[in-house]
Amino acid sequence: MSTPPAPAAAASDEDGWAGPVAGLARLVDGLRRDLNPLIALPERVDELASLVAGLADALAASTARRHAAPAPSWLLAPTDTQNAAELLDALAGWLGAVFLRYPDGAAALPDCWCWHPDIVEELVWLMHAWSAAYQGPAASVGLAGDWHDRQRPGVVRRIRGAAGSCSRENHQTRPGRPPLATGAPTVPAAAELTVIAGWWAVDRDYPAPEPASAGASGPTAQEGARP
């Protein structure tokens, strides 16, 4: 009796491709896990750059506040001739080196500029703003841009409004014409401030005292009417 033939071996999945395909799938999955951090890397780099930029801005602002120096004031300058002369000398040097290089600045500045305390005050702070923008410890392109775009044009505009077509001749005393009032200004109603202070401190919910008649002196304002 002949021996029955051995049964044919069951064909492997897809003729032996199952194993390699499974291995390839595992390899792809491993590569995907390895690449996931790299795929997110640009976004993480952008976040890090934004954080660094924010820290740099905060540091620059802190440094600017720490090193910001107050500008001297011509209107409140010490009553010392040498101090005033040094301040004017520094200002004159800066005017020649910087401010007068701009045609609108040169056209706006009258030859009697130093007889106008308000103009001197404007120029003093503008000079120190320029120094902070270009030479100070917190000097920056942004500060320089603000000086050009906003500060300098603003001062030029105010000088035009304050001096107009004024000249040295206008400050000379001539027969029949009083000199320009460039001395200490008189504060209106100064004699009545005590009355106003008392009203505001105690009776501000009621009508204010009436002003004194024109030409009257002293705290003569009449009390406001209380209900």
C-alpha positions in Angstrom: 0.0 0.0 0.0 1.5 3.2 -1.1 2.1 5.9 1.4 -0.3 8.8 0.9 1.4 12.0 -0.1 2.1 14.4 2.6 -0.3 17.3 2.7 1.0 20.4 1.0 2.3 23.0 3.3 -0.1 25.8 3.9 0.9 28.8 1.8 2.2 31.7 4.0 0.3 35.0 3.9 0.8 36.4 0.5 3.5 33.9 -0.3 5.9 35.1 2.4 5.4 38.9 2.3 3.6 39.2 5.6 6.8 39.2 7.6 8.7 41.8 5.6 5.6 44.0 5.5 5.2 43.8 9.2 8.8 44.7 9.7 8.5 47.6 7.3 5.5 48.9 9.2 7.4 48.7 12.5 10.3 50.6 10.9 7.9 53.3 9.5 6.3 53.6 12.9 9.7 54.0 14.6 10.7 56.6 12.1 7.5 58.5 12.7 8.1 58.5 16.4 11.6 59.8 15.8 10.5 62.5 13.4 7.6 63.9 15.5 9.9 66.1 17.6 11.7 67.3 14.4 8.3 68.1 12.8 7.4 70.3 15.7 10.9 71.8 15.9 10.2 75.0 13.7 7.2 75.9 15.9 9.2 75.4 19.0 12.1 77.5 17.6 9.6 80.3 16.8 8.2 80.2 20.3 11.8 80.3 21.8 12.7 83.2 19.5 9.6 85.1 20.6 10.4 84.5 24.2 14.0 85.7 23.7 12.8 88.8 21.9 10.3 89.6 24.7 13.1 89.2 27.3 15.4 91.5 25.3 12.7 94.2 25.1 12.0 94.0 28.8 15.7 94.2 29.5 16.1 97.2 27.2 13.1 99.0 28.8 14.5 98.3 32.3 17.9 99.6 31.3 16.4 102.7 29.8 14.5 103.4 33.0 17.5 102.8 35.1 19.9 105.0 33.1 17.4 107.7 32.1 18.7 111.0 33.4 16.5 114.1 33.9 17.2 117.0 31.5 18.3 120.2 33.1 15.7 123.0 33.0 16.5 126.5 31.9 13.4 127.9 33.6 14.4 126.3 36.9 18.2 126.6 36.4 20.2 127.5 39.5 20.7 131.2 40.1 24.4 130.8 39.3 26.0 132.7 36.4 28.6 130.0 35.7 26.0 127.2 35.6 23.8 129.2 33.2 26.7 130.1 31.0 27.8 126.5 30.8 24.3 125.4 29.9 24.0 128.0 27.1 27.5 127.2 25.8 26.6 123.5 25.5 23.3 124.4 23.8 24.9 126.7 21.3 27.4 124.1 20.4 24.7 121.5 19.8 22.6 123.9 17.8 25.5 124.5 15.4 26.3 120.8 15.2 22.8 119.3 15.0 19.7 121.5 15.1 20.6 124.1 12.6 21.5 121.4 10.1 17.8 120.9 9.5 16.5 123.7 7.2 13.1 124.0 9.0 15.0 124.3 12.3 17.3 127.0 11.0 14.3 128.9 9.5 12.3 128.7 12.7 15.0 129.8 15.1 15.0 133.6 15.5 18.2 135.5 16.1 16.8 136.5 19.4 16.2 132.9 20.6 18.1 133.3 23.8 15.9 136.2 24.9 13.0 133.8 24.9 13.1 131.5 28.0 10.5 129.2 26.7 12.5 128.6 23.5 15.7 128.0 25.4 13.8 125.5 27.6 12.5 123.6 24.5 15.9 123.4 22.9 17.6 122.2 26.2 15.3 119.2 26.5 15.5 118.5 22.8 19.3 118.5 23.0 19.2 116.0 25.9 16.6 113.8 24.1 19.0 113.7 21.1 21.9 112.8 23.4 19.9 109.9 25.0 18.9 108.6 21.6 22.3 108.7 20.1 24.9 108.6 22.8 23.3 107.5 26.1 23.6 104.0 27.6 20.1 103.1 26.3 20.7 104.7 22.8 18.7 102.9 20.1 17.4 103.2 16.6 13.9 103.5 18.1 14.8 106.5 20.2 16.5 108.1 17.3 13.4 107.5 15.1 11.2 109.1 17.7 13.5 112.1 17.9 13.3 112.6 14.2 9.7 111.8 13.7 8.0 113.4 16.7 10.3 115.4 19.1 12.3 117.6 16.7 9.3 118.6 14.5 7.2 119.3 17.6 9.8 121.7 19.0 10.2 123.4 15.6 6.5 123.9 15.4 6.3 125.4 18.9 9.2 127.7 18.3 7.5 129.1 15.2 4.3 129.7 17.3 6.2 131.3 20.2 8.6 133.5 18.3 7.0 134.0 14.9 8.9 136.7 13.1 10.5 138.1 16.3 13.9 139.6 16.0 16.6 141.3 18.1 15.1 144.7 17.3 11.9 143.8 19.0 13.7 143.4 22.3 15.2 146.9 22.1 13.5 149.6 24.0 12.4 152.4 21.7 10.6 155.6 22.4 6.9 155.0 22.7 7.2 151.2 22.7 7.6 149.1 25.8 10.1 146.2 25.7 8.8 142.7 25.2 7.6 141.0 28.4 10.2 138.2 28.7 10.9 138.6 32.4 9.1 136.8 35.2 5.4 136.4 34.3 2.7 137.4 36.7 0.4 134.6 37.7 -3.3 135.8 37.4 -5.4 135.8 40.5 -2.4 135.0 42.7 -3.8 137.3 45.5 -7.0 135.2 45.6 -5.5 131.8 45.9 -6.0 131.7 49.6 -9.8 132.2 49.2 -9.9 129.6 46.5 -8.0 127.1 48.6 -10.4 127.6 51.5 -13.4 127.1 49.3 -12.1 124.0 47.6 -11.0 122.4 50.9 -14.3 123.0 52.7 -17.1 124.1 50.4 -16.3 122.6 46.9 -19.8 121.3 46.6 -21.2 124.8 46.7 -20.7 127.7 44.2 -17.2 129.2 44.1 -16.5 132.6 45.6 -16.9 135.4 43.2 -13.7 137.0 41.8 -12.7 140.4 43.1 -13.3 143.4 40.9 -10.7 144.1 38.3 -7.9 146.1 39.8 -8.7 145.0 43.4 -5.8 143.5 45.4 -5.8 141.1 48.2 -8.0 138.1 49.0 -11.3 140.0 48.5 -13.3 137.4 46.6 -16.8 137.2 47.9 -18.0 133.9 49.4 -20.1 131.7 47.2 -23.7 131.4 48.1 -24.5 128.2 50.1 -28.1 126.9 50.2 
